[in-house]
């Protein structure tokens, strides 16, 4: 094959495969270099350069320049030390190559053997790179493909234009099956790097797929009249989606349901019968949580902002519906709202509220040295800590009917004195490096966690009891559940002495 035929081969393959000529040139150069290396028994490094205009090519033997003290020096066949390279070329640098011309091999027989394999591989890599570039901006969108093959539960989708995507078994709706030729919608989740190159990964369990399907079925969403605020799914079984209308004349829930349920039914059919609850979003977290608990009716709700949780009370006969099968309803509502939702009966909620108020009353009576009536008023008015008594705007306390200015001033002064005393005690403990023994020996506490707490000034059980769940998670690096356990355990110690004195 003469040099002009090389140019013809490059033109033909570039047009056939739809890849740049430079890719084909590089493939042929790699094939010629491989064929050159095979002519020698020793392991040499060959480099071939083809003139892109004339098709003429030259072959060089090359050595990589490495530092004199490089411990990974492999030998003189393919590498050369920097000091030796400088003798040949004074302006050489580590990482450059020293090249010497050598005889070129003929291209004719290679075209049918070595070059063919290299060219095919390079072309495949180039095609895959083109596909990746084409779909990179579509990550996070819904795509449509045709089932090409099913292997070990994984589905390969043909997206057209030589593009393929993988729908892994773990990203499929449970009990869902496909056959060759089926048309499938999925959410383009990511472009994953694998050994054979980048792979488009599609998901049918991602909540975003639910959002995209509603965007497809409900024109008001695409027009910006309705906004989807979030979604949560138990794939194949049940889902919740929160919507908000930006036009007062539009009912967002009704628009998403459609005439006789046509729109939501179309989404359900696409998701293998997955039941979808459409929830009205509200900027008030409590109201949003009440909506999210549908179809159960909420009697009362108590918000704990420190623990980022809500206690939700329902009628006894609605408790199972509120929780859902295997906790499905409350779990999806928690995911949708971003709050931990604790569902209980009205009786249990009353009992818990009474217990918590009792704890607060004991706390205020002990720390503020007040009688039960004053402590009860504080608890009923929503005060839950000494910090709130000490630092909330004074007018909030003056608005309490039973309190006058003198009482408010005295309560705030006592609360600040207690907080200051505790802060001084904690500082002294921290400086001494001697954490309270009761803290270090508390159930669930270990030496590492105790040291982290001490470094942040939490050196007594009382210090721990005053932390919020979020603060303890940040300080100790523990889970929210573990933090809540430790805090509740620490708060038990506040009243141990009082219980003993009263004979409880």
N, C-alpha and C positions, 0 to 999 in steps of 0.2 A: 504493500500500500504506500503510494507516494504522499508527499506532504500536502498536496492539494486535496487528496482524498480525505485526509484528516479533517480539513475544513468542511468538506461535504458531510462527513459523519457528524460533526458537531452541529451543523445547521439542521440536519435531518432529526437527530435525537432531541434537540432543543425544541423544535416545532412539534414533534410527536408527544413528548412528555410535558411540554408546557413549562419548562424550567429554563433559567438563564444559560447562555452559552458558556459563561465562566465556570459554572458547575461542571459541565461536560469536559471542558479543557482540564480542570483540576482532576477529574476522574481519570482521564487518559494519562496525565502526568504521573498520577499515582500508580497506574497499571504499568507504565514503562519503567518506573523506578523499581517496582516489585520484580519485574522480569530481569532487570539489570542485576539486582541483588542475588537472584537465583543462579546467575552464571558463576558466582564465586563461592568457594567453600567457606571462606571466612565471613564473619558477620559484618559487612560494610554498610554504610549509610549512603544511599544514592539519591540524587536530586535531579529531576528533569524539568526543563523550562521550554515551553512551546511558544513560538512567536505567534501572537493572536492574529496577525495580518497575513503572513506568508505560510504558516503551518510548519516552518522549519523548527527543529528542536535540538537542544544540546543536553548532554548528560554530564553531571559532575559527581565526583565523590566528595563527601563533606564530613567535617569533624566539628562537633560542638565544643566551643571554648568553655572550659570550667576553671574555677579558681584552683591555685596550686595546692591549697590545703583542703580541698573538697574531699570528704571521706567517702563520697559515693562515686568516685572516679571509677568508671567501668572498664577502661582499657583503651589502648591506642587505636583499635579498629574503628571506633565511632566517636571518640572524644580526644581532645588535646588540651594539655595544661596551658594556662594563660601565658606563662613565661616562654614556653616554646612557640606559642602562636604569635607572640610579639616579634619573634625573629623572622617570621614569614610576612607579617603585616603589622606595621608599627601602630596603626590607629585602631587595632582590634579591641573589642571589649568582651567581658565575660557574658555569655549568652549568645554571642554572634557565632557565625560558622566560617570556617576556613574551607574553601572549595578549590578542587583541582579538576580540570577537564578529563574526561575518559570517553572511551568508545561507546557510541549509542547502539542500542539493539534495534532490529527491524521491527516494524509495527504490524506487519501482515498477520503472522500466526497468533500474535497476542490478542488481536481483535476478536478472535473466536474463543479464546481461553481466558487468560488472566484479566485482560481489560474488560471483557464482557461482565464478569462478576463485579469488578470494582465500579464500573459505570452504573450497573443496575443498582448497587448499594447506594452510591452517591445520589442517583436520581431519586431513589426512595426517600433518602434523608431530606433531599430538597423538597420533594412533594409534601412530606410530613411537616416540614418547617413552614411551607406555604399554607397548609391547612391550619396549623397552630396560629399563624399570624392572622388568618382569616377569621378565626373564632375567638381570638383573645379578647376582643371587645364585646363578645357575646356572652362571656362568663357572667352569670347572674341573671340570665334570661331563659325563657322557655324555648326549646327547640323541638322540631318534629323530625322523626326518622323512621325508616323501615327496617324491620328485623331482618338481618342478614344471616345470622347464625346464632345458635344457642349451644354453649359449651360449659359443662359442669355448673349449670345454673346461671352463668354469666351471659348476658345478651349483647351482641355486637349490632349496632345500628348503622345503617347506611344513610348518611346525611346528604348524599349527592355531591357531585363535583369532586369525586375521589376522596371524600371525607368520611371518616368512620368515628364512632363514639362507643364507649363501653358503658353499659348499664350493669354494674356489679350486683351480685345476688343480695348483698346487704343493703343496697339502695333501692331494692324492689319492694313493692307492697306485699306483705305476707300472703301466701297462697295464690299469688298472681302468676300466671303462666303466659308465655307467648310462643307463637309459631312463626316460621319463616314467612315473610311477606306482610305481617301485621304492622300497622302504622301506630307509632307510639309517641306520645308527648312526654318530655322530661325536662328537668331543670338542669342547665349546664352548671355544674357545681364547681368544677376546677379543671385546670390542665395539669395533670400529674406527670412528673418526670419518672420514666421507667427505663429499664435496661435497653429496650429496643426503640426508645425515643419517647417524646411527649405523647400522652394519651388523654383524650377528651373524656372526662368522667361525668356521667349523667345520673341524676337522682330522681326517684319518684316518691320518696318519703320526706323530702325537705319541705318545711312549711312554706318556703318561697314558691313552690310549684302551685300550691293552693291559691296564693296571692295572684300569680300570673294567670291562672285559669279564670279567676273572677275578673281580672282586668280584660281578659278576652271576651267574656260573656256579658259584661256590664259596661255599656258605652259611657255611662256617667263617670266611671272611674277613669277611663282614658281621657275624658274631657276635663278632668280635674274638679268636677262637681262633687264627687265622693272620694274620700281618701281612706285607704286601708291602713290602719294604725298598727296592726300586728296579727299574727296567726300562730296557732299551736295545733299539733296533730298527734293522734295515735293512729299511725298510718293504716288505712284499710278499715278502721273501725269508727273513729269519731274525730271531729276537728272543731275548733272554735276560731272565728275570725272577727276582729273588731273593726268597725267602720264608723266614719264621721262624715256628715254632709257639710259642705261649705256654702250651701244655699238653703235658707230656711224653708223654702217651699218643697224641698225634696225630702222624702222619707228614705234614709240610706238602707235600712233593713229591708223595707218593701222593694226597693229598687234591686237589691241583690237577690231577693227571693224570686222576683219576676212574676209575670202573670201565671197564676195557678202553679207557682213553684217551678216554672220552666227553666229559669236561669240556674238556680241552685241545683236542680235535678241534673242539668247538663254537666255540672262540676262533679256531682256525686257519681254519675255514670262513668266519667273519665277516671275516677279514683276508686274503681272496683267497689262501688256501693258505700263509700265512706260517708257517714252522716255528718252534716255540717251545721253547727249552731252559729247564727249570725248575731253578733253582739254589738250594741250601741256603745261606742267609746265615750268616756267622760274624763275631763281633766282632773276631776276629784277622784283620787285613788279608791276611796271607799265606795263611791257610787259606781265606779267602773267595776270593782270587785263584785258588787251586788248584781250588776248586769251579767257579769261573766259566769255567775253561779247558775244562771238559767239552765234548765227549766225550774229549778228549786227556788222557792220564795224565802227570802232572808228576813228574819224578824229583827235582828240587831247585829251590829258590827262594832268591834272595838279595835282601834288601830294602835299598834306599838311601833312608833317610828324608829326607835333605837334598834329594835330587833328586826325591823322591816317585815313585820308580820301582822296579820289580822285574825282575830277570833270571830267566827261567823256563827250565829245561832239560828237554827231553823226549828220548825215544829218536829216533834218526835216522829210523826208519821211520814215526814219528808226527809228524814236523816239519810236513809239509804239512797234516795234519789239524789240528794245533794252531794253525797260522797261518790256515787256512781259505782259501776262494777269494777272491782279491784282498784277503787280509788280514782277511776278515770276522770270523772267530772271535775273533782276538786284539783286534780293534778293538772289538767288542761287549763283550768281557770288560773291556777298559780303561774303556769308558764306564760299565759297571755298577759296577765297583769304585772308580772315581775315581782309579786309579793308572795310570801309564804302564807297560805290560807289554812287556818285550822277550823274545821267544821265540827260543831257540837250541837247537842240538843239545847233547847231553851233552859231546861232545868240545870244542865251541866254548866251552861254559861253563867247563870245566876250564882251557882255555887262557887265557881271560879272567881267571879267578880267580888263576891263577899269575902273570899279568902284573901284576895289581893288587897282589898280595902282594909281588911284586918291587919295585914302586914304593914301597910302604909301608916295606919293609925298607931301601931306599936312603934314604928320608926320615929314618927313625929313626936310622940309622947316621950320617948327616950332621949332623942337628940335635941329637941327644942325645949324640953322640960315644961310641957304644957299638959293640960288635962285632956280627957278623952273627947270632950265636946269640941274643943278647938281643933284637935287632930282630925276629928270626923269632918268638920267643915272644910279643912284643907283638902282632905281626900275626896270629898264629894265635889269640890270645885275643880278637880282635875289636876291638882298638884301631886307629882309623883316622886319628887326628890328634893333634897335640901338645896341643890343648885337652883331649882326653879323658885323656891321660896326666897332665896337670897338675891337672885338677879333678874327675875322677870320684871317688866315695867311696873313701877309702883302703883300706877293707876289700876292695874288689873286686880291687885289685892284690895285697893280702896273701894272698888266696885262691889266687893262682897258685902252684903247687907249687914252681917253680924260684926264686921270689923270697922273700927275707926282708925284715925291716923296714928294714934299712940300704939295701938295693938299691932298695926302693920309695921311700924318702925321697930318695935321690940322683936317681932318675929324675924324680920330681915336681919337685924343685928345679931340675934342668937344663931341664926343659920350661918351667917358669915363667920362668926367666931368658931363654930364647930368645924367648918370647912378649913379655916386657917390652921386650927390646931392639928387637924389630920394631915394637912400639907406639910407642916413642920415635922410631925412625927415620921411621915414617909421620907422626907429629905434626910432626916437623921439616920433612919434605917438604911437608906441608899448609901450614904457616906460611910457608914460602918461596914457595908458589904455583908450584913447579917440579916437575911430575910427571915421573917417570922416563921417559927417552926411549924405552927399550925397551917401556914400556907404551903410549906414544902411537903408536909405530910398529908395534905388533903387528898382524898380519893380522886384519881384521875390526873394528879399533878406528877410531873417528872422533873428531874434536875435541870434538863435543858430548858424546859418551858419556864421553870421558876427563875432561871438566870435571865431569860429574855424579859420576863415581867419585872424583875428587879432593876434591870437596866433602864426601864421606862418609869421607874418610881412606884411600881406596884409591888410593895413589899409586905403587905399584911392581907389577911383575909378580907378585912373591910375595904381595902383598896380594890381588891378584885371584885368585890360585890358591887362597887360603884361603877364598874366598867359596863359599856354597852357591848352587845355581841359584835358589832362591826369593829369597835376599838380593839377588842381582844383578838379578833381574827387578824387584824393588821399587826398587832404587837407580837403575838405568839405564833403566827403562821399555822393556826389550827382551823379545822372546819367550823362552820357556823353551828352545827349541831353540838360539837365538842365544846365550843365557847359557851353556848347556852347552858349546857350541863354544869360546867365549872361555875358560872355566875350564880345559878340557882343554888348550887351546893354552898357557895360562899355566903349567900344571903341568909341561909339557915342559921348561921352562927350569930347573926345580929340579935336573935331573940332567944338564944339558948339559955342565957342567964335569967332573962325575964320569965321564961317558962318554968325554970327550976324554982324561982322565988314564989310563983303563984301556984305551985304544986301541979302544974299541967303535965 
